[in-house]
Amino acid sequence: MAQLVKLQDYVSRYQIDLKRYPTQFVRLKQQQWERTKGEWEKGTLDSSWMEQEEVEEEELAEKKSFFSKFFTRTKVEMEQEEVWEEHELLEENSIPEESTTLHFQPNIVYNPQSIEELKRMYLDQLFHFQLKWASSTLREKSYVDPKFMRDTLLRSLTLRLPDNYFLFYYPILKIKQAPVELEVIIILPTEILCLVVLEANDLDAFIGSSDRFWLRKSGKEEKKILSPMIGLNRMESILMQIFKKEDIDLPIRKVVLSRNGYIDYPGASFNTQFVDTRNFPEWFMALKSSPSPMKHMQFKAAQSILELAQTTSYSRAGWDVDSEEKNE
């Protein structure tokens, strides 16, 4: 399951501590799956999927990250063995987070009849949980547009790609004090993938050219659309500038994607792949089969983008925190 590091301009837990949250997410996902599968096999499955000590561990770690923002830290220096290392927690009182953002408690609406059903239900609930991680921290929250709950591409990328991939979904960066919305960026351990998506009606045909506009054919209707190459080249240019400044060495690959349509681009375009309904299954299978573990340069690239990311959020009221502390 790819890690949703940044969703538009929403506040993200990964912005607090990119070194800790990827490993914590992987550990949480694995532990909860083993526990859930074990309970299902024993016939004792219920909705209490998170032990109180696990909640307390996350709250302690969240507080540690919150207060560490006020102190200068060195950049992440991490090799693969450090990626999977267990991080020690501070021995101090916790500041509770809202249960809706901390407690991973899937809504059990039926008893799965097979391990495949159980897995689908688990991942579906985990997807909603990940959206909360991508839109809230200890002190801040962002309003999540309901459309992302129904976004089939977002769901497919997060659920079907490996844990060691970092996903930036239409992030908004501040470039020279101006907000710039990019499209889809996937940071693999060994490369960067920039995606521009062309999807409208099923079986639409997108006729490409080197001009500023492409042609979309939907049945007998024809309509001009802005060339996706403009957005792709802009993303590539911005990322190259960021990476050059931060001394990041990762190749950038560009993709024009249409899962339910056809792309007709005469000729060839340098370093750009066109993926449509005819070759999407093979392309996606190859994309998710990267065997490389998370790497230091991958973390460095993600961090450099996060540092320029725009965030729109609201602070939690102090009385909310006090009220929750009393309820503990």
C-alpha positions as a Markdown table, in Angstrom:
| # | Residue | x | y | z |
|---|---|---|---|---|
| 1 | Met | 0.0 | 0.0 | 0.0 |
| 2 | Ala | 1.6 | 3.2 | -1.2 |
| 3 | Gln | 2.0 | 5.9 | 1.5 |
| 4 | Leu | -0.1 | 9.0 | 0.8 |
| 5 | Val | 2.5 | 11.6 | 1.9 |
| 6 | Lys | 0.7 | 14.7 | 0.6 |
| 7 | Leu | -2.9 | 15.3 | -0.7 |
| 8 | Gln | -3.4 | 18.7 | -2.3 |
| 9 | Asp | -2.8 | 21.3 | 0.4 |
| 10 | Tyr | -3.9 | 19.3 | 3.4 |
| 11 | Val | -1.8 | 19.1 | 6.5 |
| 12 | Ser | 0.0 | 15.7 | 6.7 |
| 13 | Arg | 1.6 | 13.7 | 9.5 |
| 14 | Tyr | 4.5 | 13.0 | 7.1 |
| 15 | Gln | 5.3 | 16.7 | 7.2 |
| 16 | Ile | 6.0 | 16.4 | 11.0 |
| 17 | Asp | 8.4 | 13.5 | 10.8 |
| 18 | Leu | 9.1 | 11.9 | 7.5 |
| 19 | Lys | 11.7 | 9.6 | 9.2 |
| 20 | Arg | 9.2 | 8.0 | 11.5 |
| 21 | Tyr | 5.8 | 7.8 | 9.9 |
| 22 | Pro | 6.6 | 5.6 | 6.9 |
| 23 | Thr | 7.9 | 2.9 | 9.2 |
| 24 | Gln | 5.2 | 3.4 | 11.7 |
| 25 | Phe | 2.5 | 3.0 | 9.0 |
| 26 | Val | 4.1 | -0.2 | 7.7 |
| 27 | Arg | 4.4 | -1.6 | 11.2 |
| 28 | Leu | 0.8 | -0.7 | 12.0 |
| 29 | Lys | -0.6 | -2.2 | 8.8 |
| 30 | Gln | 1.3 | -5.5 | 9.3 |
| 31 | Gln | 0.5 | -5.8 | 13.0 |
| 32 | Gln | -3.2 | -5.1 | 12.6 |
| 33 | Trp | -3.5 | -7.4 | 9.6 |
| 34 | Glu | -1.9 | -10.3 | 11.5 |
| 35 | Arg | -4.1 | -9.6 | 14.5 |
| 36 | Thr | -7.3 | -9.3 | 12.4 |
| 37 | Lys | -6.5 | -12.5 | 10.4 |
| 38 | Gly | -5.9 | -14.4 | 13.6 |
| 39 | Glu | -9.1 | -13.2 | 15.2 |
| 40 | Trp | -11.1 | -14.1 | 12.0 |
| 41 | Glu | -9.5 | -17.6 | 11.9 |
| 42 | Lys | -10.5 | -18.1 | 15.6 |
| 43 | Gly | -14.0 | -16.7 | 15.1 |
| 44 | Thr | -13.4 | -13.9 | 17.6 |
| 45 | Leu | -13.3 | -10.9 | 15.2 |
| 46 | Asp | -14.7 | -7.7 | 16.5 |
| 47 | Ser | -14.2 | -4.0 | 16.0 |
| 48 | Ser | -11.6 | -3.5 | 18.7 |
| 49 | Trp | -8.7 | -3.6 | 16.4 |
| 50 | Met | -6.3 | -1.4 | 18.3 |
| 51 | Glu | -4.9 | -2.1 | 21.8 |
| 52 | Gln | -4.9 | 0.8 | 24.3 |
| 53 | Glu | -1.1 | 0.5 | 24.5 |
| 54 | Glu | -0.8 | 1.0 | 20.8 |
| 55 | Val | -2.9 | 4.2 | 21.0 |
| 56 | Glu | -0.7 | 5.4 | 23.9 |
| 57 | Glu | 2.4 | 4.7 | 21.9 |
| 58 | Glu | 1.2 | 6.8 | 18.9 |
| 59 | Glu | 0.1 | 9.6 | 21.2 |
| 60 | Leu | 3.6 | 9.7 | 22.8 |
| 61 | Ala | 5.3 | 9.6 | 19.5 |
| 62 | Glu | 3.0 | 12.4 | 18.2 |
| 63 | Lys | 3.8 | 14.6 | 21.1 |
| 64 | Lys | 7.5 | 14.0 | 20.6 |
| 65 | Ser | 7.3 | 15.0 | 17.0 |
| 66 | Phe | 5.2 | 18.1 | 17.8 |
| 67 | Phe | 7.7 | 19.5 | 20.3 |
| 68 | Ser | 10.7 | 18.5 | 18.2 |
| 69 | Lys | 9.6 | 21.1 | 15.6 |
| 70 | Phe | 10.9 | 23.8 | 17.9 |
| 71 | Phe | 14.5 | 22.5 | 17.8 |
| 72 | Thr | 16.9 | 22.3 | 14.9 |
| 73 | Arg | 17.4 | 18.8 | 13.5 |
| 74 | Thr | 19.8 | 17.5 | 11.0 |
| 75 | Lys | 18.6 | 16.1 | 7.7 |
| 76 | Val | 17.6 | 12.5 | 7.5 |
| 77 | Glu | 20.6 | 10.2 | 7.2 |
| 78 | Met | 19.2 | 6.8 | 6.7 |
| 79 | Glu | 20.1 | 3.6 | 5.0 |
| 80 | Gln | 17.8 | 0.6 | 4.6 |
| 81 | Glu | 18.6 | -1.0 | 8.0 |
| 82 | Glu | 17.7 | 2.3 | 9.6 |
| 83 | Val | 14.4 | 2.5 | 7.7 |
| 84 | Trp | 13.0 | -0.5 | 9.5 |
| 85 | Glu | 14.5 | 0.4 | 12.9 |
| 86 | Glu | 12.1 | 0.7 | 15.9 |
| 87 | His | 12.1 | 4.2 | 17.2 |
| 88 | Glu | 12.3 | 4.8 | 21.0 |
| 89 | Leu | 9.6 | 7.0 | 22.6 |
| 90 | Leu | 9.9 | 9.7 | 25.2 |
| 91 | Glu | 8.7 | 8.7 | 28.7 |
| 92 | Glu | 6.3 | 11.6 | 29.3 |
| 93 | Asn | 2.6 | 12.3 | 29.6 |
| 94 | Ser | 0.7 | 12.2 | 26.3 |
| 95 | Ile | -1.5 | 14.8 | 24.6 |
| 96 | Pro | -4.4 | 12.8 | 23.3 |
| 97 | Glu | -5.3 | 13.1 | 19.6 |
| 98 | Glu | -8.9 | 12.8 | 18.4 |
| 99 | Ser | -10.0 | 9.2 | 18.1 |
| 100 | Thr | -11.1 | 9.7 | 14.6 |
| 101 | Thr | -7.6 | 10.4 | 13.5 |
| 102 | Leu | -5.7 | 8.0 | 15.8 |
| 103 | His | -7.8 | 4.9 | 16.3 |
| 104 | Phe | -7.7 | 2.4 | 13.5 |
| 105 | Gln | -11.1 | 0.9 | 14.1 |
| 106 | Pro | -12.6 | -0.5 | 10.8 |
| 107 | Asn | -16.4 | -0.7 | 10.6 |
| 108 | Ile | -17.2 | -4.4 | 10.6 |
| 109 | Val | -20.5 | -4.5 | 8.8 |
| 110 | Tyr | -20.5 | -8.3 | 8.0 |
| 111 | Asn | -18.5 | -11.4 | 8.8 |
| 112 | Pro | -16.2 | -12.1 | 5.8 |
| 113 | Gln | -16.7 | -15.6 | 4.4 |
| 114 | Ser | -13.1 | -15.9 | 3.0 |
| 115 | Ile | -9.7 | -14.6 | 3.6 |
| 116 | Glu | -10.0 | -12.6 | 0.3 |
| 117 | Glu | -13.1 | -10.8 | 1.6 |
| 118 | Leu | -11.4 | -10.1 | 4.8 |
| 119 | Lys | -8.4 | -8.6 | 3.1 |
| 120 | Arg | -10.6 | -6.4 | 0.9 |
| 121 | Met | -12.5 | -5.1 | 3.8 |
| 122 | Tyr | -9.3 | -4.5 | 5.8 |
| 123 | Leu | -7.6 | -2.6 | 3.0 |
| 124 | Asp | -10.8 | -0.5 | 2.3 |
| 125 | Gln | -10.9 | 0.6 | 6.0 |
| 126 | Leu | -7.1 | 1.2 | 5.9 |
| 127 | Phe | -7.5 | 3.5 | 2.9 |
| 128 | His | -9.9 | 5.7 | 4.9 |
| 129 | Phe | -7.5 | 5.6 | 7.8 |
| 130 | Gln | -4.7 | 6.7 | 5.5 |
| 131 | Leu | -6.8 | 9.7 | 4.3 |
| 132 | Lys | -7.0 | 10.8 | 7.9 |
| 133 | Trp | -3.2 | 10.6 | 8.3 |
| 134 | Ala | -2.9 | 12.7 | 5.1 |
| 135 | Ser | -5.2 | 15.4 | 6.5 |
| 136 | Ser | -4.5 | 15.8 | 10.2 |
| 137 | Thr | -1.8 | 16.1 | 12.8 |
| 138 | Leu | -1.8 | 16.5 | 16.6 |
| 139 | Arg | -2.6 | 20.3 | 16.4 |
| 140 | Glu | -4.1 | 20.8 | 12.9 |
| 141 | Lys | -6.7 | 19.4 | 10.6 |
| 142 | Ser | -7.8 | 20.0 | 7.1 |
| 143 | Tyr | -11.2 | 19.6 | 5.5 |
| 144 | Val | -11.2 | 16.6 | 3.2 |
| 145 | Asp | -13.2 | 16.9 | 0.0 |
| 146 | Pro | -15.6 | 13.9 | -0.1 |
| 147 | Lys | -14.6 | 13.3 | -3.7 |
| 148 | Phe | -11.3 | 11.7 | -2.6 |
| 149 | Met | -13.3 | 9.0 | -0.8 |
| 150 | Arg | -14.7 | 8.0 | -4.2 |
| 151 | Asp | -11.5 | 8.7 | -6.3 |
| 152 | Thr | -10.8 | 5.4 | -8.0 |
| 153 | Leu | -7.3 | 6.4 | -9.1 |
| 154 | Leu | -6.3 | 7.5 | -5.7 |
| 155 | Arg | -7.7 | 4.3 | -4.2 |
| 156 | Ser | -5.9 | 2.2 | -6.8 |
| 157 | Leu | -2.6 | 3.8 | -6.4 |
| 158 | Thr | -2.6 | 3.6 | -2.6 |
| 159 | Leu | -4.1 | 0.1 | -2.3 |
| 160 | Arg | -2.2 | -1.6 | -5.1 |
| 161 | Leu | 1.3 | -0.1 | -5.0 |
| 162 | Pro | 4.0 | -1.2 | -2.5 |
| 163 | Asp | 4.6 | 0.2 | 1.0 |
| 164 | Asn | 7.9 | 1.7 | -0.1 |
| 165 | Tyr | 6.3 | 4.1 | -2.6 |
| 166 | Phe | 5.6 | 7.7 | -1.6 |
| 167 | Leu | 2.5 | 9.3 | -3.2 |
| 168 | Phe | 1.9 | 13.0 | -3.7 |
| 169 | Tyr | -1.6 | 13.5 | -5.1 |
| 170 | Tyr | -2.1 | 16.9 | -6.8 |
| 171 | Pro | 0.2 | 18.7 | -4.3 |
| 172 | Ile | 0.2 | 22.5 | -4.2 |
| 173 | Leu | 3.7 | 23.9 | -3.9 |
| 174 | Lys | 4.8 | 27.5 | -3.1 |
| 175 | Ile | 7.1 | 28.5 | -5.9 |
| 176 | Lys | 8.4 | 32.1 | -5.6 |
| 177 | Gln | 5.5 | 32.8 | -3.2 |
| 178 | Ala | 2.9 | 31.7 | -5.8 |
| 179 | Pro | 0.9 | 28.5 | -5.4 |
| 180 | Val | 1.4 | 26.0 | -8.1 |
| 181 | Glu | -0.7 | 22.8 | -8.3 |
| 182 | Leu | 1.0 | 19.8 | -9.7 |
| 183 | Glu | -0.6 | 16.5 | -10.7 |
| 184 | Val | 0.5 | 13.1 | -9.5 |
| 185 | Ile | 4.0 | 12.3 | -8.3 |
| 186 | Ile | 5.1 | 8.9 | -7.1 |
| 187 | Ile | 8.5 | 8.7 | -5.5 |
| 188 | Leu | 10.0 | 5.2 | -5.9 |
| 189 | Pro | 13.2 | 4.1 | -4.2 |
| 190 | Thr | 15.1 | 4.5 | -7.4 |
| 191 | Glu | 13.2 | 7.1 | -9.5 |
| 192 | Ile | 10.5 | 9.7 | -9.7 |
| 193 | Leu | 7.3 | 9.2 | -11.7 |
| 194 | Cys | 5.2 | 12.1 | -12.9 |
| 195 | Leu | 1.7 | 11.4 | -14.0 |
| 196 | Val | -0.9 | 13.4 | -15.9 |
| 197 | Val | -4.3 | 11.7 | -16.1 |
| 198 | Leu | -6.6 | 11.9 | -19.1 |
| 199 | Glu | -10.0 | 10.4 | -18.1 |
| 200 | Ala | -13.5 | 11.3 | -19.1 |
| 201 | Asn | -16.0 | 8.9 | -20.7 |
| 202 | Asp | -15.1 | 5.3 | -21.3 |
| 203 | Leu | -13.4 | 4.6 | -24.7 |
| 204 | Asp | -12.7 | 8.3 | -25.4 |
| 205 | Ala | -9.8 | 8.8 | -27.8 |
| 206 | Phe | -7.2 | 11.4 | -27.1 |
| 207 | Ile | -5.4 | 12.5 | -30.3 |
| 208 | Gly | -2.0 | 14.1 | -29.4 |
| 209 | Ser | 0.3 | 16.4 | -31.2 |
| 210 | Ser | 3.2 | 18.8 | -30.5 |
| 211 | Asp | 0.7 | 21.7 | -30.5 |
| 212 | Arg | -0.7 | 23.4 | -27.3 |
| 213 | Phe | -4.0 | 21.5 | -27.7 |
| 214 | Trp | -5.0 | 17.9 | -28.2 |
| 215 | Leu | -8.2 | 16.6 | -29.5 |
| 216 | Arg | -10.6 | 14.4 | -27.4 |
| 217 | Lys | -13.1 | 12.3 | -29.4 |
| 218 | Ser | -16.1 | 11.0 | -27.5 |
| 219 | Gly | -18.4 | 9.2 | -29.9 |
| 220 | Lys | -19.2 | 11.7 | -32.6 |
| 221 | Glu | -18.2 | 14.6 | -30.5 |
| 222 | Glu | -14.8 | 16.3 | -30.7 |
| 223 | Lys | -13.4 | 18.8 | -28.2 |
| 224 | Lys | -10.0 | 20.5 | -27.8 |
| 225 | Ile | -8.2 | 20.0 | -24.5 |
| 226 | Leu | -5.0 | 21.4 | -23.2 |
| 227 | Ser | -2.0 | 19.2 | -24.0 |
| 228 | Pro | -1.0 | 17.1 | -21.0 |
| 229 | Met | 2.6 | 17.6 | -22.1 |
| 230 | Ile | 2.5 | 21.1 | -20.7 |
| 231 | Gly | 1.7 | 19.9 | -17.2 |
| 232 | Leu | 4.2 | 17.1 | -17.4 |
| 233 | Asn | 7.0 | 19.3 | -18.6 |
| 234 | Arg | 6.2 | 21.9 | -15.9 |
| 235 | Met | 6.3 | 19.2 | -13.2 |
| 236 | Glu | 9.6 | 17.9 | -14.5 |
| 237 | Ser | 11.1 | 21.4 | -14.6 |
| 238 | Ile | 10.0 | 22.3 | -11.0 |
| 239 | Leu | 11.3 | 19.0 | -9.6 |
| 240 | Met | 14.6 | 19.3 | -11.4 |
| 241 | Gln | 15.1 | 22.8 | -9.9 |
| 242 | Ile | 14.3 | 21.5 | -6.4 |
| 243 | Phe | 16.5 | 18.5 | -6.7 |
| 244 | Lys | 19.4 | 20.4 | -8.2 |
| 245 | Lys | 19.3 | 22.8 | -5.2 |
| 246 | Glu | 19.2 | 19.9 | -2.7 |
| 247 | Asp | 21.7 | 17.8 | -4.5 |
| 248 | Ile | 19.2 | 15.0 | -5.2 |
| 249 | Asp | 20.1 | 12.4 | -7.8 |
| 250 | Leu | 17.0 | 10.5 | -9.0 |
| 251 | Pro | 15.8 | 10.1 | -12.6 |
| 252 | Ile | 12.4 | 11.5 | -13.5 |
| 253 | Arg | 10.1 | 9.6 | -15.7 |
| 254 | Lys | 6.9 | 11.1 | -17.3 |
| 255 | Val | 3.7 | 9.3 | -18.1 |
| 256 | Val | 0.4 | 10.3 | -19.7 |
| 257 | Leu | -2.2 | 8.0 | -18.4 |
| 258 | Ser | -5.7 | 7.1 | -19.5 |
| 259 | Arg | -7.1 | 3.9 | -17.8 |
| 260 | Asn | -10.4 | 3.9 | -19.7 |
| 261 | Gly | -9.5 | 5.6 | -23.0 |
| 262 | Tyr | -7.2 | 5.5 | -25.9 |
| 263 | Ile | -4.1 | 7.7 | -26.6 |
| 264 | Asp | -2.9 | 8.3 | -30.2 |
| 265 | Tyr | 0.3 | 10.2 | -30.2 |
| 266 | Pro | 2.1 | 10.1 | -33.6 |
| 267 | Gly | 5.8 | 9.9 | -33.3 |
| 268 | Ala | 7.7 | 9.8 | -30.0 |
| 269 | Ser | 8.3 | 12.1 | -27.1 |
| 270 | Phe | 11.5 | 12.0 | -25.2 |
| 271 | Asn | 11.3 | 10.4 | -21.7 |
| 272 | Thr | 7.5 | 10.2 | -21.9 |
| 273 | Gln | 5.4 | 7.1 | -21.9 |
| 274 | Phe | 1.8 | 6.9 | -23.1 |
| 275 | Val | -0.4 | 4.4 | -21.1 |
| 276 | Asp | -4.0 | 3.8 | -22.1 |
| 277 | Thr | -6.6 | 1.0 | -21.7 |
| 278 | Arg | -4.7 | -1.3 | -24.0 |
| 279 | Asn | -1.4 | -1.5 | -22.1 |
| 280 | Phe | -2.5 | -0.2 | -18.6 |
| 281 | Pro | -2.6 | -3.7 | -16.9 |
| 282 | Glu | 0.9 | -4.6 | -18.0 |
| 283 | Trp | 2.3 | -1.2 | -17.2 |
| 284 | Phe | 0.7 | -1.2 | -13.7 |
| 285 | Met | 2.0 | -4.7 | -13.0 |
| 286 | Ala | 5.5 | -3.6 | -13.9 |
| 287 | Leu | 5.2 | -0.4 | -11.8 |
| 288 | Lys | 4.3 | -2.2 | -8.6 |
| 289 | Ser | 6.9 | -4.9 | -8.9 |
| 290 | Ser | 9.9 | -2.8 | -7.8 |
| 291 | Pro | 11.9 | -5.0 | -5.4 |
| 292 | Ser | 14.1 | -2.1 | -4.1 |
| 293 | Pro | 13.6 | -1.1 | -0.4 |
| 294 | Met | 13.1 | 2.5 | 0.8 |
| 295 | Lys | 16.3 | 4.5 | 0.3 |
| 296 | His | 17.9 | 7.6 | 1.7 |
| 297 | Met | 17.7 | 9.5 | -1.6 |
| 298 | Gln | 14.0 | 8.7 | -1.8 |
| 299 | Phe | 13.4 | 10.2 | 1.6 |
| 300 | Lys | 15.5 | 13.3 | 0.7 |
| 301 | Ala | 13.4 | 13.9 | -2.4 |
| 302 | Ala | 10.1 | 13.6 | -0.6 |
| 303 | Gln | 11.3 | 15.9 | 2.1 |
| 304 | Ser | 12.5 | 18.6 | -0.4 |
| 305 | Ile | 9.0 | 18.6 | -1.9 |
| 306 | Leu | 7.3 | 18.7 | 1.5 |
| 307 | Glu | 9.3 | 21.7 | 2.5 |
| 308 | Leu | 7.7 | 23.7 | -0.4 |
| 309 | Ala | 4.2 | 22.3 | 0.1 |
| 310 | Gln | 1.4 | 24.7 | 0.8 |
| 311 | Thr | -0.8 | 23.8 | 3.7 |
| 312 | Thr | -4.4 | 24.9 | 4.4 |
| 313 | Ser | -5.7 | 23.8 | 7.8 |
| 314 | Tyr | -7.2 | 24.9 | 11.1 |
| 315 | Ser | -5.9 | 24.6 | 14.6 |
| 316 | Arg | -7.7 | 22.5 | 17.1 |
| 317 | Ala | -9.2 | 24.5 | 20.0 |
| 318 | Gly | -7.4 | 24.2 | 23.3 |
| 319 | Trp | -10.5 | 23.2 | 25.1 |
| 320 | Asp | -10.9 | 20.2 | 22.8 |
| 321 | Val | -7.5 | 18.9 | 24.0 |
| 322 | Asp | -8.3 | 19.7 | 27.6 |
| 323 | Ser | -11.6 | 17.9 | 27.3 |
| 324 | Glu | -10.0 | 14.8 | 25.9 |
| 325 | Glu | -7.4 | 14.8 | 28.6 |
| 326 | Lys | -10.1 | 14.8 | 31.3 |
| 327 | Asn | -11.8 | 11.9 | 29.5 |
| 328 | Glu | -8.6 | 9.8 | 29.6 |
